[in-house]
Amino acid sequence: GDVQGLMEVLAPDVVAIADGGGLVRAARKPITGVATVAAFLARLADLSDLVTTAAWINGMPGARIDVGGDVTAVSLVIEGDRISRIYAIRNPHKLEWLGKVAELRR
């Protein structure tokens, strides 16, 4: 992954928080600081079976990330022109809605 490119869009005090709900693997503690978060994201980007789809998550810009059957919903808090918070939701009970297609009615 491109760590330098990531560092340009992340706030210096960026925090990444993961919620696995105790049911799936997720970081136990928040990942803090631009260098640490950028290195972590760069490692993720190098996964060969990674599929990312842009999405609005809880009214925030984000993405649905699929890796080998595992789904993660990621939402971003943007302050100014930098990402200040990254919330990764991996708890399957909180992700059930991601697989559903909204039925549009007139």
Backbone atoms as SQL, in Angstrom:
CREATE TABLE atoms (id INTEGER PRIMARY KEY, chain TEXT, resi INTEGER, resn TEXT, atom TEXT, x REAL, y REAL, z REAL);
INSERT INTO atoms VALUES
  (1, 'A', 1, 'GLY', 'N', 0.814, -1.207, 0.000),
  (2, 'A', 1, 'GLY', 'CA', 0.000, 0.000, 0.000),
  (3, 'A', 1, 'GLY', 'C', 0.848, 1.257, 0.000),
  (4, 'A', 2, 'ASP', 'N', 0.252, 2.380, -0.278),
  (5, 'A', 2, 'ASP', 'CA', 0.937, 3.666, -0.344),
  (6, 'A', 2, 'ASP', 'C', 0.776, 4.411, 0.977),
  (7, 'A', 3, 'VAL', 'N', 1.724, 4.200, 1.895),
  (8, 'A', 3, 'VAL', 'CA', 1.641, 4.806, 3.219),
  (9, 'A', 3, 'VAL', 'C', 1.693, 6.324, 3.123),
  (10, 'A', 4, 'GLN', 'N', 2.572, 6.857, 2.277),
  (11, 'A', 4, 'GLN', 'CA', 2.713, 8.309, 2.160),
  (12, 'A', 4, 'GLN', 'C', 1.412, 8.942, 1.677),
  (13, 'A', 5, 'GLY', 'N', 0.780, 8.340, 0.675),
  (14, 'A', 5, 'GLY', 'CA', -0.489, 8.849, 0.170),
  (15, 'A', 5, 'GLY', 'C', -1.567, 8.842, 1.242),
  (16, 'A', 6, 'LEU', 'N', -1.595, 7.783, 2.050),
  (17, 'A', 6, 'LEU', 'CA', -2.569, 7.700, 3.138),
  (18, 'A', 6, 'LEU', 'C', -2.326, 8.791, 4.172),
  (19, 'A', 7, 'MET', 'N', -1.057, 9.041, 4.478),
  (20, 'A', 7, 'MET', 'CA', -0.725, 10.039, 5.497),
  (21, 'A', 7, 'MET', 'C', -1.184, 11.435, 5.088),
  (22, 'A', 8, 'GLU', 'N', -1.310, 11.663, 3.779),
  (23, 'A', 8, 'GLU', 'CA', -1.741, 12.978, 3.300),
  (24, 'A', 8, 'GLU', 'C', -3.237, 13.214, 3.494),
  (25, 'A', 9, 'VAL', 'N', -4.035, 12.149, 3.650),
  (26, 'A', 9, 'VAL', 'CA', -5.481, 12.316, 3.833),
  (27, 'A', 9, 'VAL', 'C', -5.932, 12.051, 5.263),
  (28, 'A', 10, 'LEU', 'N', -5.021, 11.588, 6.110),
  (29, 'A', 10, 'LEU', 'CA', -5.356, 11.316, 7.514),
  (30, 'A', 10, 'LEU', 'C', -4.920, 12.477, 8.400),
  (31, 'A', 11, 'ALA', 'N', -5.755, 12.810, 9.386),
  (32, 'A', 11, 'ALA', 'CA', -5.386, 13.838, 10.360),
  (33, 'A', 11, 'ALA', 'C', -4.233, 13.315, 11.219),
  (34, 'A', 12, 'PRO', 'N', -3.372, 14.204, 11.730),
  (35, 'A', 12, 'PRO', 'CA', -2.235, 13.758, 12.548),
  (36, 'A', 12, 'PRO', 'C', -2.664, 12.923, 13.757),
  (37, 'A', 13, 'ASP', 'N', -3.836, 13.237, 14.329),
  (38, 'A', 13, 'ASP', 'CA', -4.311, 12.528, 15.523),
  (39, 'A', 13, 'ASP', 'C', -5.453, 11.551, 15.206),
  (40, 'A', 14, 'VAL', 'N', -5.454, 11.025, 13.975),
  (41, 'A', 14, 'VAL', 'CA', -6.509, 10.097, 13.541),
  (42, 'A', 14, 'VAL', 'C', -6.607, 8.909, 14.494),
  (43, 'A', 15, 'VAL', 'N', -7.845, 8.419, 14.670),
  (44, 'A', 15, 'VAL', 'CA', -8.101, 7.250, 15.502),
  (45, 'A', 15, 'VAL', 'C', -8.960, 6.276, 14.704),
  (46, 'A', 16, 'ALA', 'N', -8.560, 5.001, 14.691),
  (47, 'A', 16, 'ALA', 'CA', -9.348, 3.944, 14.056),
  (48, 'A', 16, 'ALA', 'C', -9.880, 3.036, 15.160),
  (49, 'A', 17, 'ILE', 'N', -11.190, 2.801, 15.144),
  (50, 'A', 17, 'ILE', 'CA', -11.853, 2.010, 16.180),
  (51, 'A', 17, 'ILE', 'C', -12.607, 0.874, 15.503),
  (52, 'A', 18, 'ALA', 'N', -12.441, -0.360, 16.008),
  (53, 'A', 18, 'ALA', 'CA', -13.127, -1.519, 15.432),
  (54, 'A', 18, 'ALA', 'C', -14.079, -2.133, 16.452),
  (55, 'A', 19, 'ASP', 'N', -15.255, -2.559, 15.974),
  (56, 'A', 19, 'ASP', 'CA', -16.250, -3.221, 16.804),
  (57, 'A', 19, 'ASP', 'C', -16.501, -4.609, 16.244),
  (58, 'A', 20, 'GLY', 'N', -15.958, -5.613, 16.923),
  (59, 'A', 20, 'GLY', 'CA', -16.189, -6.994, 16.502),
  (60, 'A', 20, 'GLY', 'C', -17.286, -7.651, 17.305),
  (61, 'A', 21, 'GLY', 'N', -17.774, -6.976, 18.339),
  (62, 'A', 21, 'GLY', 'CA', -18.839, -7.517, 19.168),
  (63, 'A', 21, 'GLY', 'C', -18.449, -8.787, 19.895),
  (64, 'A', 22, 'GLY', 'N', -17.151, -9.072, 19.967),
  (65, 'A', 22, 'GLY', 'CA', -16.694, -10.298, 20.606),
  (66, 'A', 22, 'GLY', 'C', -16.952, -11.536, 19.755),
  (67, 'A', 23, 'LEU', 'N', -17.515, -11.338, 18.566),
  (68, 'A', 23, 'LEU', 'CA', -17.895, -12.467, 17.715),
  (69, 'A', 23, 'LEU', 'C', -16.936, -12.693, 16.557),
  (70, 'A', 24, 'VAL', 'N', -16.274, -11.637, 16.113),
  (71, 'A', 24, 'VAL', 'CA', -15.291, -11.755, 15.037),
  (72, 'A', 24, 'VAL', 'C', -14.039, -10.994, 15.448),
  (73, 'A', 25, 'ARG', 'N', -12.925, -11.325, 14.792),
  (74, 'A', 25, 'ARG', 'CA', -11.666, -10.675, 15.128),
  (75, 'A', 25, 'ARG', 'C', -11.695, -9.201, 14.755),
  (76, 'A', 26, 'ALA', 'N', -11.289, -8.370, 15.699),
  (77, 'A', 26, 'ALA', 'CA', -11.182, -6.928, 15.467),
  (78, 'A', 26, 'ALA', 'C', -10.126, -6.399, 16.426),
  (79, 'A', 27, 'ALA', 'N', -9.538, -5.259, 16.090),
  (80, 'A', 27, 'ALA', 'CA', -8.543, -4.654, 16.978),
  (81, 'A', 27, 'ALA', 'C', -9.187, -4.387, 18.333),
  (82, 'A', 28, 'ARG', 'N', -8.526, -4.806, 19.404),
  (83, 'A', 28, 'ARG', 'CA', -9.107, -4.646, 20.742),
  (84, 'A', 28, 'ARG', 'C', -9.042, -3.216, 21.247),
  (85, 'A', 29, 'LYS', 'N', -8.006, -2.510, 20.836),
  (86, 'A', 29, 'LYS', 'CA', -7.828, -1.117, 21.277),
  (87, 'A', 29, 'LYS', 'C', -7.862, -0.213, 20.058),
  (88, 'A', 30, 'PRO', 'N', -8.252, 1.032, 20.266),
  (89, 'A', 30, 'PRO', 'CA', -8.189, 1.985, 19.142),
  (90, 'A', 30, 'PRO', 'C', -6.757, 2.089, 18.613),
  (91, 'A', 31, 'ILE', 'N', -6.629, 2.250, 17.309),
  (92, 'A', 31, 'ILE', 'CA', -5.334, 2.474, 16.672),
  (93, 'A', 31, 'ILE', 'C', -5.211, 3.982, 16.507),
  (94, 'A', 32, 'THR', 'N', -4.149, 4.563, 17.042),
  (95, 'A', 32, 'THR', 'CA', -4.039, 6.018, 17.065),
  (96, 'A', 32, 'THR', 'C', -2.777, 6.512, 16.364),
  (97, 'A', 33, 'GLY', 'N', -2.876, 7.717, 15.824),
  (98, 'A', 33, 'GLY', 'CA', -1.724, 8.367, 15.201),
  (99, 'A', 33, 'GLY', 'C', -1.635, 8.077, 13.718),
  (100, 'A', 34, 'VAL', 'N', -1.254, 9.094, 12.964),
  (101, 'A', 34, 'VAL', 'CA', -1.254, 9.007, 11.506),
  (102, 'A', 34, 'VAL', 'C', -0.331, 7.903, 10.982),
  (103, 'A', 35, 'ALA', 'N', 0.856, 7.750, 11.535),
  (104, 'A', 35, 'ALA', 'CA', 1.800, 6.756, 11.012),
  (105, 'A', 35, 'ALA', 'C', 1.291, 5.337, 11.256),
  (106, 'A', 36, 'THR', 'N', 0.765, 5.075, 12.444),
  (107, 'A', 36, 'THR', 'CA', 0.272, 3.737, 12.793),
  (108, 'A', 36, 'THR', 'C', -0.960, 3.372, 11.981),
  (109, 'A', 37, 'VAL', 'N', -1.913, 4.302, 11.871),
  (110, 'A', 37, 'VAL', 'CA', -3.134, 4.042, 11.114),
  (111, 'A', 37, 'VAL', 'C', -2.815, 3.868, 9.626),
  (112, 'A', 38, 'ALA', 'N', -1.943, 4.705, 9.084),
  (113, 'A', 38, 'ALA', 'CA', -1.571, 4.600, 7.669),
  (114, 'A', 38, 'ALA', 'C', -0.913, 3.251, 7.382),
  (115, 'A', 39, 'ALA', 'N', -0.012, 2.799, 8.253),
  (116, 'A', 39, 'ALA', 'CA', 0.654, 1.510, 8.055),
  (117, 'A', 39, 'ALA', 'C', -0.362, 0.367, 8.107),
  (118, 'A', 40, 'PHE', 'N', -1.317, 0.448, 9.040),
  (119, 'A', 40, 'PHE', 'CA', -2.358, -0.575, 9.169),
  (120, 'A', 40, 'PHE', 'C', -3.217, -0.630, 7.896),
  (121, 'A', 41, 'LEU', 'N', -3.660, 0.526, 7.416),
  (122, 'A', 41, 'LEU', 'CA', -4.495, 0.587, 6.210),
  (123, 'A', 41, 'LEU', 'C', -3.731, 0.108, 4.979),
  (124, 'A', 42, 'ALA', 'N', -2.449, 0.425, 4.899),
  (125, 'A', 42, 'ALA', 'CA', -1.640, -0.006, 3.761),
  (126, 'A', 42, 'ALA', 'C', -1.534, -1.529, 3.729),
  (127, 'A', 43, 'ARG', 'N', -1.399, -2.160, 4.907),
  (128, 'A', 43, 'ARG', 'CA', -1.350, -3.629, 4.971),
  (129, 'A', 43, 'ARG', 'C', -2.676, -4.213, 4.486),
  (130, 'A', 44, 'LEU', 'N', -3.796, -3.602, 4.881),
  (131, 'A', 44, 'LEU', 'CA', -5.111, -4.079, 4.431),
  (132, 'A', 44, 'LEU', 'C', -5.241, -3.980, 2.917),
  (133, 'A', 45, 'ALA', 'N', -4.778, -2.867, 2.350),
  (134, 'A', 45, 'ALA', 'CA', -4.907, -2.629, 0.911),
  (135, 'A', 45, 'ALA', 'C', -4.124, -3.648, 0.095),
  (136, 'A', 46, 'ASP', 'N', -3.135, -4.291, 0.703),
  (137, 'A', 46, 'ASP', 'CA', -2.320, -5.277, -0.012),
  (138, 'A', 46, 'ASP', 'C', -2.977, -6.654, -0.088),
  (139, 'A', 47, 'LEU', 'N', -4.113, -6.854, 0.591),
  (140, 'A', 47, 'LEU', 'CA', -4.791, -8.151, 0.554),
  (141, 'A', 47, 'LEU', 'C', -5.349, -8.390, -0.849),
  (142, 'A', 48, 'SER', 'N', -5.031, -9.548, -1.414),
  (143, 'A', 48, 'SER', 'CA', -5.382, -9.808, -2.811),
  (144, 'A', 48, 'SER', 'C', -6.882, -9.991, -3.034),
  (145, 'A', 49, 'ASP', 'N', -7.622, -10.492, -2.033),
  (146, 'A', 49, 'ASP', 'CA', -9.050, -10.755, -2.239),
  (147, 'A', 49, 'ASP', 'C', -9.933, -9.651, -1.654),
  (148, 'A', 50, 'LEU', 'N', -9.370, -8.462, -1.500),
  (149, 'A', 50, 'LEU', 'CA', -10.097, -7.321, -0.941),
  (150, 'A', 50, 'LEU', 'C', -11.015, -6.699, -1.998),
  (151, 'A', 51, 'VAL', 'N', -12.294, -6.535, -1.654),
  (152, 'A', 51, 'VAL', 'CA', -13.249, -5.866, -2.535),
  (153, 'A', 51, 'VAL', 'C', -13.887, -4.740, -1.738),
  (154, 'A', 52, 'THR', 'N', -13.773, -3.504, -2.231),
  (155, 'A', 52, 'THR', 'CA', -14.296, -2.335, -1.541),
  (156, 'A', 52, 'THR', 'C', -15.398, -1.694, -2.367),
  (157, 'A', 53, 'THR', 'N', -16.511, -1.376, -1.703),
  (158, 'A', 53, 'THR', 'CA', -17.634, -0.707, -2.348),
  (159, 'A', 53, 'THR', 'C', -17.962, 0.550, -1.551),
  (160, 'A', 54, 'ALA', 'N', -17.974, 1.708, -2.198),
  (161, 'A', 54, 'ALA', 'CA', -18.319, 2.953, -1.506),
  (162, 'A', 54, 'ALA', 'C', -19.749, 2.861, -0.985),
  (163, 'A', 55, 'ALA', 'N', -19.985, 3.426, 0.203),
  (164, 'A', 55, 'ALA', 'CA', -21.319, 3.362, 0.809),
  (165, 'A', 55, 'ALA', 'C', -21.468, 4.496, 1.815),
  (166, 'A', 56, 'TRP', 'N', -22.705, 4.843, 2.114),
  (167, 'A', 56, 'TRP', 'CA', -22.985, 5.752, 3.222),
  (168, 'A', 56, 'TRP', 'C', -23.313, 4.874, 4.416),
  (169, 'A', 57, 'ILE', 'N', -22.580, 5.043, 5.498),
  (170, 'A', 57, 'ILE', 'CA', -22.763, 4.248, 6.704),
  (171, 'A', 57, 'ILE', 'C', -23.191, 5.189, 7.827),
  (172, 'A', 58, 'ASN', 'N', -24.389, 4.985, 8.361),
  (173, 'A', 58, 'ASN', 'CA', -24.909, 5.850, 9.427),
  (174, 'A', 58, 'ASN', 'C', -24.797, 7.323, 9.065),
  (175, 'A', 59, 'GLY', 'N', -25.092, 7.645, 7.797),
  (176, 'A', 59, 'GLY', 'CA', -25.070, 9.030, 7.350),
  (177, 'A', 59, 'GLY', 'C', -23.686, 9.602, 7.116),
  (178, 'A', 60, 'MET', 'N', -22.659, 8.756, 7.195),
  (179, 'A', 60, 'MET', 'CA', -21.282, 9.214, 6.990),
  (180, 'A', 60, 'MET', 'C', -20.699, 8.523, 5.764),
  (181, 'A', 61, 'PRO', 'N', -19.751, 9.169, 5.085),
  (182, 'A', 61, 'PRO', 'CA', -19.102, 8.493, 3.959),
  (183, 'A', 61, 'PRO', 'C', -18.327, 7.289, 4.466),
  (184, 'A', 62, 'GLY', 'N', -18.304, 6.246, 3.658),
  (185, 'A', 62, 'GLY', 'CA', -17.591, 5.060, 4.091),
  (186, 'A', 62, 'GLY', 'C', -17.534, 4.015, 3.011),
  (187, 'A', 63, 'ALA', 'N', -17.397, 2.761, 3.431),
  (188, 'A', 63, 'ALA', 'CA', -17.257, 1.669, 2.475),
  (189, 'A', 63, 'ALA', 'C', -17.674, 0.351, 3.097),
  (190, 'A', 64, 'ARG', 'N', -18.085, -0.558, 2.229),
  (191, 'A', 64, 'ARG', 'CA', -18.284, -1.949, 2.604),
  (192, 'A', 64, 'ARG', 'C', -17.040, -2.672, 2.095),
  (193, 'A', 65, 'ILE', 'N', -16.382, -3.395, 2.977),
  (194, 'A', 65, 'ILE', 'CA', -15.161, -4.101, 2.606),
  (195, 'A', 65, 'ILE', 'C', -15.393, -5.597, 2.776),
  (196, 'A', 66, 'ASP', 'N', -15.161, -6.345, 1.695),
  (197, 'A', 66, 'ASP', 'CA', -15.287, -7.798, 1.728),
  (198, 'A', 66, 'ASP', 'C', -13.896, -8.399, 1.546),
  (199, 'A', 67, 'VAL', 'N', -13.522, -9.299, 2.455),
  (200, 'A', 67, 'VAL', 'CA', -12.250, -10.011, 2.337),
  (201, 'A', 67, 'VAL', 'C', -12.522, -11.472, 2.634),
  (202, 'A', 68, 'GLY', 'N', -12.483, -12.294, 1.605),
  (203, 'A', 68, 'GLY', 'CA', -12.658, -13.736, 1.798),
  (204, 'A', 68, 'GLY', 'C', -13.914, -14.119, 2.557),
  (205, 'A', 69, 'GLY', 'N', -15.024, -13.438, 2.284),
  (206, 'A', 69, 'GLY', 'CA', -16.281, -13.772, 2.950),
  (207, 'A', 69, 'GLY', 'C', -16.539, -12.982, 4.221),
  (208, 'A', 70, 'ASP', 'N', -15.526, -12.327, 4.758),
  (209, 'A', 70, 'ASP', 'CA', -15.706, -11.464, 5.932),
  (210, 'A', 70, 'ASP', 'C', -16.106, -10.079, 5.465),
  (211, 'A', 71, 'VAL', 'N', -17.125, -9.506, 6.115),
  (212, 'A', 71, 'VAL', 'CA', -17.614, -8.177, 5.748),
  (213, 'A', 71, 'VAL', 'C', -17.330, -7.196, 6.869),
  (214, 'A', 72, 'THR', 'N', -16.861, -6.015, 6.489),
  (215, 'A', 72, 'THR', 'CA', -16.638, -4.929, 7.432),
  (216, 'A', 72, 'THR', 'C', -17.274, -3.672, 6.854),
  (217, 'A', 73, 'ALA', 'N', -18.017, -2.948, 7.681),
  (218, 'A', 73, 'ALA', 'CA', -18.551, -1.642, 7.282),
  (219, 'A', 73, 'ALA', 'C', -17.654, -0.593, 7.914),
  (220, 'A', 74, 'VAL', 'N', -17.164, 0.336, 7.103),
  (221, 'A', 74, 'VAL', 'CA', -16.255, 1.365, 7.590),
  (222, 'A', 74, 'VAL', 'C', -16.877, 2.731, 7.346),
  (223, 'A', 75, 'SER', 'N', -16.966, 3.543, 8.406),
  (224, 'A', 75, 'SER', 'CA', -17.440, 4.915, 8.234),
  (225, 'A', 75, 'SER', 'C', -16.323, 5.869, 8.621),
  (226, 'A', 76, 'LEU', 'N', -16.337, 7.047, 7.980),
  (227, 'A', 76, 'LEU', 'CA', -15.266, 8.022, 8.161),
  (228, 'A', 76, 'LEU', 'C', -15.814, 9.336, 8.695),
  (229, 'A', 77, 'VAL', 'N', -15.100, 9.921, 9.645),
  (230, 'A', 77, 'VAL', 'CA', -15.394, 11.281, 10.085),
  (231, 'A', 77, 'VAL', 'C', -14.335, 12.160, 9.437),
  (232, 'A', 78, 'ILE', 'N', -14.793, 13.165, 8.685),
  (233, 'A', 78, 'ILE', 'CA', -13.864, 14.047, 7.977),
  (234, 'A', 78, 'ILE', 'C', -13.965, 15.439, 8.578),
  (235, 'A', 79, 'GLU', 'N', -12.829, 15.965, 8.980),
  (236, 'A', 79, 'GLU', 'CA', -12.752, 17.322, 9.531),
  (237, 'A', 79, 'GLU', 'C', -11.820, 18.116, 8.634),
  (238, 'A', 80, 'GLY', 'N', -12.335, 19.193, 8.063),
  (239, 'A', 80, 'GLY', 'CA', -11.543, 19.940, 7.087),
  (240, 'A', 80, 'GLY', 'C', -11.352, 19.070, 5.869),
  (241, 'A', 81, 'ASP', 'N', -10.109, 18.801, 5.514),
  (242, 'A', 81, 'ASP', 'CA', -9.841, 17.943, 4.362),
  (243, 'A', 81, 'ASP', 'C', -9.131, 16.653, 4.772),
  (244, 'A', 82, 'ARG', 'N', -9.244, 16.295, 6.054),
  (245, 'A', 82, 'ARG', 'CA', -8.549, 15.099, 6.555),
  (246, 'A', 82, 'ARG', 'C', -9.513, 14.164, 7.279),
  (247, 'A', 83, 'ILE', 'N', -9.215, 12.876, 7.233),
  (248, 'A', 83, 'ILE', 'CA', -9.991, 11.870, 7.964),
  (249, 'A', 83, 'ILE', 'C', -9.498, 11.865, 9.409),
  (250, 'A', 84, 'SER', 'N', -10.416, 12.120, 10.360),
  (251, 'A', 84, 'SER', 'CA', -10.017, 12.174, 11.766),
  (252, 'A', 84, 'SER', 'C', -10.418, 10.924, 12.549),
  (253, 'A', 85, 'ARG', 'N', -11.471, 10.229, 12.096),
  (254, 'A', 85, 'ARG', 'CA', -11.917, 9.012, 12.778),
  (255, 'A', 85, 'ARG', 'C', -12.321, 7.978, 11.731),
  (256, 'A', 86, 'ILE', 'N', -11.972, 6.726, 12.013),
  (257, 'A', 86, 'ILE', 'CA', -12.366, 5.612, 11.167),
  (258, 'A', 86, 'ILE', 'C', -13.049, 4.603, 12.083),
  (259, 'A', 87, 'TYR', 'N', -14.304, 4.299, 11.788),
  (260, 'A', 87, 'TYR', 'CA', -15.051, 3.316, 12.577),
  (261, 'A', 87, 'TYR', 'C', -15.256, 2.078, 11.718),
  (262, 'A', 88, 'ALA', 'N', -14.732, 0.944, 12.174),
  (263, 'A', 88, 'ALA', 'CA', -14.886, -0.316, 11.450),
  (264, 'A', 88, 'ALA', 'C', -15.836, -1.203, 12.244),
  (265, 'A', 89, 'ILE', 'N', -16.955, -1.580, 11.620),
  (266, 'A', 89, 'ILE', 'CA', -17.946, -2.418, 12.285),
  (267, 'A', 89, 'ILE', 'C', -17.854, -3.813, 11.679),
  (268, 'A', 90, 'ARG', 'N', -17.482, -4.794, 12.518),
  (269, 'A', 90, 'ARG', 'CA', -17.351, -6.171, 12.050),
  (270, 'A', 90, 'ARG', 'C', -18.347, -7.078, 12.752),
  (271, 'A', 91, 'ASN', 'N', -19.042, -6.566, 13.762),
  (272, 'A', 91, 'ASN', 'CA', -20.007, -7.348, 14.522),
  (273, 'A', 91, 'ASN', 'C', -21.125, -7.805, 13.581),
  (274, 'A', 92, 'PRO', 'N', -21.264, -9.137, 13.358),
  (275, 'A', 92, 'PRO', 'CA', -22.259, -9.622, 12.387),
  (276, 'A', 92, 'PRO', 'C', -23.688, -9.188, 12.717),
  (277, 'A', 93, 'HIS', 'N', -24.019, -9.051, 13.999),
  (278, 'A', 93, 'HIS', 'CA', -25.379, -8.633, 14.370),
  (279, 'A', 93, 'HIS', 'C', -25.674, -7.200, 13.933),
  (280, 'A', 94, 'LYS', 'N', -24.642, -6.378, 13.839),
  (281, 'A', 94, 'LYS', 'CA', -24.829, -4.987, 13.410),
  (282, 'A', 94, 'LYS', 'C', -24.723, -4.836, 11.896),
  (283, 'A', 95, 'LEU', 'N', -24.354, -5.917, 11.199),
  (284, 'A', 95, 'LEU', 'CA', -24.140, -5.838, 9.754),
  (285, 'A', 95, 'LEU', 'C', -25.230, -6.511, 8.939),
  (286, 'A', 96, 'GLU', 'N', -26.244, -7.061, 9.581),
  (287, 'A', 96, 'GLU', 'CA', -27.285, -7.789, 8.850),
  (288, 'A', 96, 'GLU', 'C', -27.927, -6.923, 7.767),
  (289, 'A', 97, 'TRP', 'N', -28.094, -5.640, 8.027),
  (290, 'A', 97, 'TRP', 'CA', -28.735, -4.731, 7.067),
  (291, 'A', 97, 'TRP', 'C', -27.916, -4.530, 5.805),
  (292, 'A', 98, 'LEU', 'N', -26.594, -4.779, 5.857),
  (293, 'A', 98, 'LEU', 'CA', -25.742, -4.566, 4.672),
  (294, 'A', 98, 'LEU', 'C', -26.089, -5.526, 3.543),
  (295, 'A', 99, 'GLY', 'N', -26.587, -6.702, 3.882),
  (296, 'A', 99, 'GLY', 'CA', -26.900, -7.686, 2.864),
  (297, 'A', 99, 'GLY', 'C', -28.277, -7.514, 2.265),
  (298, 'A', 100, 'LYS', 'N', -29.072, -6.639, 2.841),
  (299, 'A', 100, 'LYS', 'CA', -30.442, -6.452, 2.373),
  (300, 'A', 100, 'LYS', 'C', -30.506, -5.336, 1.321),
  (301, 'A', 101, 'VAL', 'N', -31.329, -5.536, 0.350),
  (302, 'A', 101, 'VAL', 'CA', -31.549, -4.514, -0.676),
  (303, 'A', 101, 'VAL', 'C', -32.836, -3.795, -0.318),
  (304, 'A', 102, 'ALA', 'N', -32.781, -2.491, -0.266),
  (305, 'A', 102, 'ALA', 'CA', -33.979, -1.716, 0.070),
  (306, 'A', 102, 'ALA', 'C', -34.983, -1.828, -1.066),
  (307, 'A', 103, 'GLU', 'N', -36.237, -2.062, -0.698),
  (308, 'A', 103, 'GLU', 'CA', -37.296, -2.118, -1.701),
  (309, 'A', 103, 'GLU', 'C', -37.869, -0.721, -1.845),
  (310, 'A', 104, 'LEU', 'N', -37.806, -0.188, -3.048),
  (311, 'A', 104, 'LEU', 'CA', -38.293, 1.160, -3.292),
  (312, 'A', 104, 'LEU', 'C', -39.767, 1.104, -3.674),
  (313, 'A', 105, 'ARG', 'N', -40.547, 1.969, -3.047),
  (314, 'A', 105, 'ARG', 'CA', -41.978, 2.014, -3.350),
  (315, 'A', 105, 'ARG', 'C', -42.352, 3.386, -3.838),
  (316, 'A', 106, 'ARG', 'N', -43.386, 3.447, -4.698),
  (317, 'A', 106, 'ARG', 'CA', -43.874, 4.729, -5.188),
  (318, 'A', 106, 'ARG', 'C', -45.073, 5.160, -4.381);
